[in-house]
Amino acid sequence: FRILVDDTAACYQALGVLHGAYPVVPGRFDDYISTPKPNGYSSIHTCVIGPGRNKIEIQIRTHLMHEIAERGVAAHWQYKQGEMPEREGRKFGWMRELLQILEHAGGPEEFLEHTKLEMYQDNVFCFTPRGDLINLPSGATPVDFAYAVHSNIGDTCVGAKINGRIMPLRTALENGDQVEIITSKAQTPSPTWETFVVSGKARSAIRRFIRTREVQEYTYLGRAILEKAFEEFDYTYSDRALRGVLKIFRHDNVEDLIAAVGSGMLRGREVLVAVFPGLKEEIESGTRGKVVALAHARRERDQKKAGGSAVPIKGLTPGMALHYANCCHPLPGDRIVGIVTPGKGVTIHTIDCETLESFSDMSERWLDVAWDVELAENQVGRIHVTVINEPGALSSLSTVIAKNLGNILNLKITHRSADFFEMAIDVEVENLKHLSNIIAALRATPAINSVERARG
């Protein structure tokens, strides 16, 4: 049944009369007037036990609410004859969000995926510190909340307070939570956010940033690879030299060609040979390099001393154009090498990683790389530890790591027996020397039987 009244106050008056006359069915009451749905739908839903002990579902709404429910958003403007209420922006903000998703989506399939995320999920209602109500899909996180407030807040989100407590960004929000977003101008969206956000708006914004950043990083990496390839054969690199080979590789501009090299779709030497066709025979015959100019030899010697012949992994975001191998967990201070993977960029391995044996006959995919000496970010090192099974052993282990300024990110017990526990521990450290100091301190601890750095 449906009850139509003249104004909002009359809706609640009708509800009071109805509940006073008939018993209410518990759990079947929804007030969409105080908390409208994202599409603007407003009404009171209730269920009572009527004559004959039958359950009767009843909707109570105004004539305006009925017009919107029956005929859609356009009915509102037709009903009000051009008048625009103050709360119009909030009530139909979902339309603007839909337009933002359309703008950020990479194609029709992605747009459909994001709109499905918005349409087919239950809602969670949370509040800003000022008391504004934010409507989110079920399972939403503080990152979803941040993007719902404003895209710039989502992009610069570094942390969140839920009901006054600092909580992880992947925490699922609940009805009635008060959420305060902590931002930083230096922050950018992390590729890992996409694994736990649930709203279409957040996911589309993150993917748009990742696409843009990937192109920038592939361009940086591709230019470094090309500069190294040109320098190897004593040529000076310039973007102008690539314009004549754009048609060969079917690219519209130089930036796209450079990004293709950075992503691994093209090899640096392949582009070099296209620019200087005469090099092909010399490279295949092996005559190139037998006679080396004195100036070139001296420059090569100086570069090797300074480590300048390698491509510096500077300013690249792990997970985009650059990936750290999980088999060997390279750290600043390790001798490293890059393996180029088509469409993925470069994966960094330690020079003694066993995985490199599978690439021994693919020399064209090897890339000489070097750590950025000014690299400030901490890295993750993995160690294998055997601990004596006795009270306080785990406490001793964690205390030693903490005293040496390490931070345990993950701990997994791989084998247990009556006397010993074997575990793999991921430790956040500054560089190889830092990890070596932690390993040395652990070996000096009585509760630790053995400790080794993970090597694949």
C-alpha positions as CSV (number, residue, x, y, z in Angstrom):
1,F,0.0,0.0,0.0
2,R,1.1,3.6,-0.6
3,I,0.1,6.7,1.4
4,L,0.5,10.1,-0.3
5,V,0.5,13.3,1.9
6,D,1.1,17.0,1.3
7,D,4.4,17.6,3.1
8,T,7.2,15.8,5.0
9,A,5.8,16.5,8.5
10,A,2.6,14.8,7.4
11,C,4.6,11.7,6.5
12,Y,5.7,11.3,10.1
13,Q,2.3,12.1,11.4
14,A,0.8,9.3,9.2
15,L,3.5,7.0,10.4
16,G,2.6,7.7,14.1
17,V,-1.1,7.0,13.4
18,L,-0.2,3.8,11.6
19,H,2.1,2.4,14.2
20,G,-0.4,3.3,17.0
21,A,-3.1,1.3,15.3
22,Y,-1.2,-1.8,14.2
23,P,1.8,-3.9,15.6
24,V,5.1,-3.2,13.8
25,V,7.1,-6.0,12.2
26,P,10.6,-5.7,13.6
27,G,13.5,-5.0,11.2
28,R,11.2,-3.9,8.4
29,F,11.4,-0.1,8.9
30,D,13.4,2.2,6.6
31,D,13.5,6.0,6.6
32,Y,14.6,7.2,3.2
33,I,13.4,10.7,4.0
34,S,16.1,11.5,6.6
35,T,18.7,9.5,4.6
36,P,17.7,9.5,0.9
37,K,19.1,7.0,-1.6
38,P,22.0,8.2,-3.8
39,N,19.5,8.6,-6.8
40,G,17.3,11.0,-4.8
41,Y,14.6,8.5,-3.8
42,S,12.8,9.5,-0.6
43,S,10.1,7.6,1.3
44,I,9.2,5.9,4.5
45,H,8.9,2.1,4.3
46,T,7.3,0.1,7.1
47,C,5.5,-3.2,7.7
48,V,2.7,-3.8,10.1
49,I,0.5,-6.8,11.1
50,G,-2.9,-5.9,9.8
51,P,-6.4,-7.5,10.0
52,G,-6.3,-11.3,9.8
53,R,-2.7,-11.3,11.1
54,N,-1.4,-10.5,7.6
55,K,1.8,-8.6,7.0
56,I,1.2,-5.3,5.1
57,E,4.0,-3.3,3.5
58,I,3.3,0.4,3.4
59,Q,5.1,3.3,1.8
60,I,4.5,6.9,3.0
61,R,5.7,9.8,0.8
62,T,4.7,13.3,-0.4
63,H,3.3,13.9,-3.8
64,L,6.7,15.3,-4.9
65,M,8.5,12.2,-3.7
66,H,6.0,10.1,-5.5
67,E,6.6,12.0,-8.8
68,I,10.4,11.4,-8.5
69,A,10.0,7.7,-7.6
70,E,7.6,7.0,-10.5
71,R,8.9,9.2,-13.3
72,G,12.6,9.8,-12.5
73,V,14.8,12.8,-11.8
74,A,13.3,14.9,-14.6
75,A,10.0,14.8,-12.8
76,H,11.4,16.9,-10.0
77,W,12.1,19.9,-12.2
78,Q,8.8,19.5,-14.0
79,Y,7.0,19.3,-10.6
80,K,8.7,22.3,-9.2
81,Q,8.3,24.3,-12.4
82,G,11.8,25.4,-12.6
83,E,12.4,26.1,-8.9
84,M,15.8,24.8,-7.6
85,P,15.9,23.9,-3.9
86,E,19.0,24.5,-1.8
87,R,19.7,20.8,-1.3
88,E,19.5,19.9,-5.0
89,G,23.3,19.5,-5.4
90,R,23.4,16.9,-2.6
91,K,20.4,15.0,-3.7
92,F,21.5,14.5,-7.2
93,G,25.3,14.4,-6.6
94,W,25.2,10.8,-7.8
95,M,24.7,12.2,-11.4
96,R,27.9,14.2,-11.1
97,E,29.7,11.1,-9.8
98,L,28.5,9.1,-12.8
99,L,29.8,11.8,-15.1
100,Q,33.2,11.7,-13.4
101,I,33.3,7.9,-13.7
102,L,32.5,8.3,-17.5
103,E,35.3,10.9,-17.8
104,H,37.9,8.8,-16.0
105,A,37.1,5.4,-17.5
106,G,39.5,4.0,-20.1
107,G,36.8,2.5,-22.2
108,P,33.2,1.2,-22.3
109,E,34.0,-2.0,-20.4
110,E,35.7,-0.2,-17.6
111,F,32.8,2.3,-17.4
112,L,30.3,-0.5,-17.1
113,E,32.3,-2.2,-14.4
114,H,32.5,1.0,-12.3
115,T,28.8,1.8,-12.7
116,K,27.9,-1.7,-11.6
117,L,30.0,-1.1,-8.5
118,E,27.9,2.0,-7.8
119,M,24.5,0.5,-8.6
120,Y,24.4,-3.0,-7.2
121,Q,25.7,-2.7,-3.6
122,D,24.1,-1.9,-0.3
123,N,24.8,1.4,1.3
124,V,26.9,2.5,4.3
125,F,26.2,5.9,5.8
126,C,29.2,7.7,7.4
127,F,29.8,11.3,8.6
128,T,32.5,13.9,8.1
129,P,33.9,15.7,11.1
130,R,31.5,18.6,10.3
131,G,28.5,16.2,10.3
132,D,27.9,15.9,6.6
133,L,26.4,12.6,5.6
134,I,28.4,10.5,3.0
135,N,26.7,7.6,1.3
136,L,29.0,4.8,0.3
137,P,28.6,1.2,-1.0
138,S,28.9,-1.7,1.5
139,G,32.5,-2.6,2.4
140,A,33.8,0.9,1.6
141,T,37.1,2.0,3.0
142,P,38.5,5.4,4.1
143,V,39.9,5.8,0.5
144,D,36.4,5.4,-0.9
145,F,35.2,8.0,1.6
146,A,38.0,10.4,0.6
147,Y,37.1,10.2,-3.1
148,A,33.4,10.6,-2.3
149,V,34.2,13.9,-0.5
150,H,36.4,15.2,-3.3
151,S,38.8,13.7,-5.9
152,N,41.7,15.9,-4.7
153,I,41.2,14.6,-1.1
154,G,41.3,11.0,-2.4
155,D,44.5,11.6,-4.5
156,T,46.3,13.1,-1.4
157,C,45.0,10.8,1.3
158,V,47.7,9.4,3.6
159,G,45.7,8.2,6.6
160,A,42.4,8.3,8.3
161,K,40.8,8.6,11.7
162,I,37.7,6.5,12.3
163,N,35.7,7.7,15.4
164,G,38.8,9.5,16.6
165,R,41.2,6.6,16.1
166,I,43.9,6.3,13.4
167,M,43.1,3.2,11.4
168,P,44.5,1.5,8.3
169,L,43.2,2.8,4.9
170,R,41.9,-0.6,4.1
171,T,39.5,-0.7,7.1
172,A,35.9,-1.4,6.2
173,L,33.6,1.4,7.3
174,E,30.4,0.8,9.2
175,N,27.1,2.7,9.5
176,G,27.5,5.8,11.7
177,D,31.3,6.0,11.6
178,Q,32.8,9.5,11.7
179,V,35.7,9.6,9.3
180,E,38.5,12.2,9.2
181,I,40.9,12.1,6.2
182,I,44.5,13.0,6.7
183,T,46.1,14.4,3.5
184,S,49.5,15.5,2.3
185,K,50.5,17.5,-0.8
186,A,53.4,15.0,-1.4
187,Q,51.0,12.0,-1.6
188,T,49.8,10.4,-4.8
189,P,47.4,7.4,-5.3
190,S,49.1,4.1,-4.6
191,P,48.6,1.2,-7.1
192,T,47.8,-1.0,-4.1
193,W,44.6,1.0,-3.3
194,E,42.9,-0.6,-6.3
195,T,43.0,-3.9,-4.5
196,F,40.7,-2.8,-1.7
197,V,38.5,0.1,-2.8
198,V,34.9,-0.8,-3.7
199,S,33.3,2.4,-5.1
200,G,33.4,3.0,-8.9
201,K,34.4,6.6,-8.4
202,A,37.5,5.7,-6.4
203,R,38.5,2.9,-8.7
204,S,38.2,4.9,-11.9
205,A,40.2,7.8,-10.4
206,I,43.0,5.5,-9.2
207,R,43.1,3.7,-12.6
208,R,43.3,7.1,-14.4
209,F,46.2,8.2,-12.2
210,I,48.0,4.8,-12.8
211,R,47.6,5.1,-16.6
212,T,49.0,8.6,-16.6
213,R,51.9,7.8,-14.2
214,E,52.8,4.7,-16.1
215,V,53.1,6.6,-19.3
216,Q,55.4,9.1,-17.6
217,E,57.6,6.4,-16.0
218,Y,57.8,4.4,-19.2
219,T,58.9,7.5,-21.0
220,Y,61.6,8.2,-18.4
221,L,62.8,4.6,-18.4
222,G,62.6,4.4,-22.2
223,R,64.7,7.5,-22.7
224,A,67.3,6.2,-20.3
225,I,67.5,2.9,-22.2
226,L,67.8,4.7,-25.5
227,E,70.5,7.0,-24.2
228,K,72.5,4.0,-23.0
229,A,72.0,2.2,-26.3
230,F,73.2,5.2,-28.3
231,E,76.1,5.8,-26.0
232,E,77.2,2.2,-26.3
233,F,77.9,2.7,-30.0
234,D,79.4,6.2,-29.5
235,Y,76.4,8.2,-30.8
236,T,74.7,11.1,-29.1
237,Y,71.0,10.6,-28.4
238,S,68.4,13.1,-29.3
239,D,64.6,13.0,-29.7
240,R,65.0,14.5,-33.1
241,A,66.8,11.4,-34.3
242,L,63.7,9.3,-33.6
243,R,61.3,11.2,-35.8
244,G,62.5,9.5,-39.0
245,V,61.7,6.0,-37.7
246,L,58.1,6.7,-36.3
247,K,56.5,5.1,-39.4
248,I,58.7,2.0,-39.1
249,F,57.4,1.3,-35.5
250,R,53.9,2.7,-36.3
251,H,53.8,5.4,-33.6
252,D,52.4,8.9,-34.1
253,N,54.9,10.8,-32.0
254,V,58.3,10.5,-30.3
255,E,56.9,10.2,-26.8
256,D,54.9,7.1,-27.7
257,L,57.9,5.5,-29.2
258,I,60.0,6.2,-26.1
259,A,57.3,4.9,-23.8
260,A,57.1,1.7,-25.9
261,V,60.8,1.1,-25.2
262,G,60.3,1.8,-21.5
263,S,57.4,-0.7,-21.3
264,G,59.5,-3.4,-23.0
265,M,57.5,-3.6,-26.2
266,L,60.5,-2.4,-28.2
267,R,64.2,-2.9,-27.4
268,G,66.6,0.0,-27.3
269,R,69.0,-1.6,-29.8
270,E,66.2,-2.3,-32.2
271,V,65.4,1.4,-32.4
272,L,69.1,2.2,-32.7
273,V,69.5,0.0,-35.7
274,A,66.4,1.6,-37.3
275,V,68.0,5.1,-36.8
276,F,71.4,3.9,-38.1
277,P,70.8,1.0,-40.5
278,G,74.5,0.5,-41.1
279,L,75.0,-0.8,-37.6
280,K,73.0,-4.0,-38.3
281,E,75.7,-5.7,-40.3
282,E,78.4,-4.6,-37.9
283,I,76.5,-5.9,-34.9
284,E,75.6,-9.3,-36.6
285,S,79.2,-9.8,-37.9
286,G,80.7,-8.8,-34.5
287,T,83.1,-6.3,-36.1
288,R,81.7,-3.4,-34.1
289,G,83.8,-2.8,-31.0
290,K,87.0,-4.4,-32.3
291,V,88.4,-0.9,-33.0
292,V,87.5,1.6,-30.3
293,A,88.2,5.3,-30.5
294,L,90.5,6.4,-27.7
295,A,88.1,9.2,-26.5
296,H,85.3,6.6,-26.3
297,A,87.4,4.1,-24.4
298,R,88.4,6.8,-21.9
299,R,84.8,7.9,-21.4
300,E,83.7,4.3,-20.9
301,R,86.4,3.8,-18.3
302,D,85.3,6.9,-16.4
303,Q,81.7,5.9,-16.5
304,K,82.4,2.5,-15.1
305,K,84.3,4.0,-12.2
306,A,81.4,6.3,-11.5
307,G,78.7,3.7,-12.2
308,G,77.3,6.1,-14.8
309,S,76.8,3.5,-17.6
310,A,73.9,1.9,-15.8
311,V,70.3,3.2,-15.9
312,P,69.5,4.8,-12.5
313,I,66.2,3.6,-11.0
314,K,65.3,7.0,-9.8
315,G,61.8,8.4,-9.4
316,L,60.1,5.2,-10.5
317,T,57.2,3.9,-8.6
318,P,57.3,0.1,-7.6
319,G,54.4,-1.6,-9.3
320,M,54.3,0.6,-12.4
321,A,57.3,0.8,-14.7
322,L,59.5,-0.7,-12.0
323,H,59.1,-4.0,-10.1
324,Y,61.2,-5.5,-7.3
325,A,61.6,-9.3,-7.7
326,N,59.9,-11.3,-4.9
327,C,62.4,-14.1,-5.3
328,C,65.5,-12.2,-4.1
329,H,64.2,-8.9,-2.6
330,P,66.9,-6.6,-3.8
331,L,68.1,-3.8,-1.5
332,P,70.2,-0.7,-2.0
333,G,73.8,-1.9,-1.9
334,D,73.1,-5.1,-3.7
335,R,74.6,-5.5,-7.2
336,I,71.5,-5.6,-9.4
337,V,70.3,-6.2,-12.9
338,G,67.0,-5.4,-14.7
339,I,65.0,-7.9,-16.8
340,V,62.7,-6.1,-19.3
341,T,59.3,-7.7,-19.6
342,P,57.1,-6.7,-22.6
343,G,54.2,-4.5,-21.4
344,K,55.4,-4.6,-17.8
345,G,58.6,-2.6,-17.7
346,V,61.7,-3.7,-15.7
347,T,62.0,-6.2,-12.9
348,I,65.0,-5.7,-10.6
349,H,66.9,-8.8,-9.4
350,T,70.1,-9.2,-7.4
351,I,73.0,-10.2,-9.6
352,D,73.2,-13.7,-8.0
353,C,69.5,-14.5,-8.1
354,E,68.8,-18.0,-9.3
355,T,65.8,-16.8,-11.4
356,L,68.3,-15.1,-13.8
357,E,69.4,-18.5,-15.1
358,S,66.1,-18.8,-17.0
359,F,67.0,-15.6,-18.9
360,S,70.6,-16.6,-19.8
361,D,69.8,-17.0,-23.5
362,M,67.8,-13.7,-23.7
363,S,70.6,-11.1,-23.5
364,E,68.4,-8.5,-25.3
365,R,66.1,-8.4,-22.2
366,W,69.0,-7.7,-19.7
367,L,69.4,-4.1,-18.6
368,D,72.3,-2.7,-16.6
369,V,70.7,-0.7,-13.8
370,A,72.0,1.0,-10.7
371,W,70.5,2.3,-7.4
372,D,69.9,6.0,-7.1
373,V,72.4,7.1,-4.5
374,E,69.9,9.6,-3.1
375,L,67.1,7.0,-2.7
376,A,65.3,7.8,0.5
377,E,62.5,5.2,0.6
378,N,63.0,2.1,2.7
379,Q,63.0,-1.3,1.1
380,V,61.8,-4.8,2.2
381,G,64.3,-7.5,2.9
382,R,63.3,-11.1,3.6
383,I,65.1,-13.3,6.1
384,H,64.7,-17.0,7.1
385,V,65.0,-17.5,10.8
386,T,65.0,-20.7,13.0
387,V,63.9,-19.9,16.5
388,I,64.1,-22.2,19.6
389,N,60.7,-23.2,20.8
390,E,60.8,-21.7,24.3
391,P,58.8,-18.9,26.1
392,G,60.0,-15.4,25.1
393,A,61.8,-16.5,22.0
394,L,59.5,-14.5,19.6
395,S,59.7,-11.5,22.0
396,S,63.5,-11.6,21.8
397,L,63.5,-11.8,18.0
398,S,61.2,-8.8,17.6
399,T,63.1,-6.8,20.3
400,V,66.4,-7.3,18.5
401,I,64.9,-6.2,15.2
402,A,63.3,-3.1,16.8
403,K,66.5,-2.1,18.6
404,N,68.3,-2.1,15.2
405,L,65.6,0.2,13.8
406,G,64.0,-2.5,11.6
407,N,60.3,-2.8,11.1
408,I,58.6,-6.2,10.8
409,L,56.1,-6.1,7.9
410,N,55.2,-9.7,7.7
411,L,55.9,-12.9,9.6
412,K,55.0,-16.4,8.4
413,I,55.8,-19.7,10.2
414,T,56.9,-22.1,7.4
415,H,57.6,-25.2,9.6
416,R,57.3,-26.1,13.2
417,S,58.5,-29.0,15.4
418,A,58.7,-29.7,19.1
419,D,62.1,-27.9,19.4
420,F,62.2,-25.3,16.6
421,F,60.1,-22.9,14.6
422,E,61.2,-21.9,11.1
423,M,59.8,-18.6,9.8
424,A,60.1,-16.1,6.9
425,I,60.2,-12.5,8.0
426,D,59.8,-9.4,5.8
427,V,61.8,-6.5,7.4
428,E,61.7,-2.9,6.3
429,V,65.3,-1.6,6.1
430,E,67.2,1.3,4.6
431,N,69.8,-0.8,2.6
432,L,71.9,-3.9,2.5
433,K,74.1,-2.7,5.3
434,H,71.1,-2.1,7.6
435,L,69.8,-5.7,6.9
436,S,73.3,-7.2,7.5
437,N,73.4,-5.4,10.9
438,I,70.1,-6.9,11.9
439,I,71.1,-10.4,10.8
440,A,74.4,-10.1,12.8
441,A,72.4,-9.0,15.9
442,L,69.9,-11.9,15.5
443,R,72.8,-14.4,15.2
444,A,74.1,-13.2,18.5
445,T,70.8,-13.8,20.3
446,P,70.6,-17.1,22.3
447,A,67.0,-17.8,21.3
448,I,67.9,-17.7,17.6
449,N,69.3,-20.9,16.2
450,S,70.0,-19.6,12.6
451,V,69.2,-16.7,10.4
452,E,69.9,-16.3,6.6
453,R,68.9,-13.8,4.0
454,A,66.3,-15.2,1.6
455,R,67.6,-16.0,-1.9
456,G,64.6,-17.1,-3.9
